């Protein structure tokens, strides 16, 4: 019904508004939460796999998800969801991960869409 849909929209908006994606020269992070804040981070030097997903509804809006995995857990440890131009974001992150894997300084984190 209308009340449930309205509450769902409010809850989703709050989750989106309180979500932060952070890229430093050492790690990728996802921080977020409405009532309790949860932070996930993965050192760049440990990232072995990238994933880009664009579910139909997000694809229509030019959005998608970028996932990062170390291979240690058998799954994706950090996901940046509902971001604009996910492939461009991945193209900016990948060189930093490659430098970190070689033990080189990562340089300044690139600026990009949320």
N, C-alpha and C positions, 0 to 999 in steps of 0.2 A: 504494500500500500504506500501512499504518498509520504506518510511520516517515516516509515522505515527507509525509503529511498533518500529522503532528506537527511536523516541521521547518518546514513552511509556516505553521502556526499561530504558532510561535515567531517566525519572521521577520516576519510581519505584525504581531504584537504589539510587537516591538521597533521597527518602523517607526512605528507609531502612537504609542508612548510617547515617541519622540524627535522628534515633529513639533510645531512651535509655529506658531500663527497670531497675528499681531500687527497691531493697528490703532492707529495714532497719529493725531495731528491733521494729519499730513503724508503718510502712506503706508500701504499695506497690504503685509504681508510674510508669507512662508511660509518657515520655517526648519526644517530637519530632516535626518536622516541617521543611520545606525547607525555606519558606519565613517568615512565622510567626510561632513562637514556641508555642506549646500548651502543658500544663502539666495537667495530671489527677492523683489524688492520693486518696487512700482509707485507712483509719486506719485499722491495722490488727484486732483490737478488734471488729470492726464492720462487718467483713467479715463473712457471713453466708453460702455462696454457692460458690463452685468452679465449673468450667466447662472446659473440655478439648475437643477441636475439632481438627480433622485431615482431612481437605478436601483432596480429591484424589490426586491432584497435589503435595500438601505439604507432604502427607503420603509417596509418592514415593521417596521423598528426605529426609525422616526421620524428617520432620518438623511438626509443629502444632501450636495450639493456646491455651493459658491458660487464662480463664476469672475469674474475681473476682466480687462478688455481695454482697451488704449489705442487700438486701431485701427491702430497703427503696424506691427504684425507680421502682421496678418490672422488672428490666433489669440488664445487666452486666455493671458495671461502669468502670472497667479497664480491658483491654485485652492486653496481651502480644502476639503479632502475629509473625508468621514465626520464631519460636524458635526451636532449636534442642532439641530432647528428651523431649517433653512437660510433659509426665507423670513423668519422673525423676525430672523435675523442680517442679512440683506440690508436689511430695513426700518430697522435701526439704522445701517448703514453708508451707505446712500444719502444721507441729509441731510448727512453730513460731506463726501461727494464733491461734492454740489451747492454747499455753501459754499466748498469749495476751488476749484471751477470759477469762482465769482464773485470769487475773490480774498479772501474773508472768512476770518477765523480759524476753524479747524475745531472748536475747543472741546475739551473732554475726551473722550477715547475712551470710548464706551459699554461697560459690562461686559456680558458675555453668555456663552452656552455655548461650550465649546471646539469 
